[in-house]
Amino acid sequence: MQKKPLIETNPHLMITAQYRKALIANVASSTAIETGTSIESITRLLTEPRTNQSIKKTGHSPQ
């Protein structure tokens, strides 16, 4: 008998929006305990869209 991954057999993991919300809550609360930061601020960091910061090139090679 071939085993299926948990994400395919657990009905709570099949609904993507609920799974993502629960995952963020879990990570935020664990991180808050470890770092002393508020859950709300960690949740905000995890849910806001990422922005890529450009790197300025000076034209000089670092040798």
C-alpha positions in Angstrom: 0.0 0.0 0.0 1.4 3.3 -1.1 1.3 6.1 1.5 -0.1 9.5 0.5 1.4 12.7 1.9 -0.4 14.3 4.8 -1.4 17.4 2.7 -3.5 15.0 0.4 -5.2 13.2 3.2 -5.9 15.8 5.9 -9.1 17.8 5.0 -7.8 20.8 7.0 -4.8 21.1 4.7 -6.7 20.8 1.5 -8.3 24.3 1.7 -5.4 26.5 0.8 -6.7 29.8 2.3 -7.4 28.1 5.7 -4.1 26.2 5.6 -2.1 29.4 4.9 -3.9 31.3 7.6 -3.2 28.6 10.2 0.4 28.2 9.1 1.0 32.0 9.5 -0.6 32.0 12.9 1.5 29.0 14.0 4.8 30.5 12.8 4.0 33.9 14.2 3.1 32.6 17.7 6.2 30.4 17.8 8.4 33.2 16.6 6.9 35.6 19.1 7.7 33.3 22.0 11.3 32.9 20.8 12.0 36.6 20.0 9.7 38.5 22.3 8.1 40.4 19.4 4.4 40.8 19.2 2.4 38.2 17.2 0.7 41.0 15.3 3.9 42.5 14.0 5.2 39.1 12.9 1.9 38.3 11.2 2.1 41.6 9.3 5.6 40.8 8.2 4.6 37.4 7.0 1.5 38.6 5.1 2.7 41.8 3.5 3.9 41.5 -0.1 7.6 41.3 -0.6 9.5 44.0 -2.3 12.8 43.5 -3.9 15.4 46.2 -3.1 17.7 47.1 -5.9 21.4 47.0 -5.4 23.4 49.9 -6.6 26.4 49.0 -8.7 29.3 51.3 -8.4 31.3 50.0 -11.4 34.2 49.1 -9.2 35.1 45.5 -8.6 35.7 44.6 -4.9 39.3 43.4 -5.0 
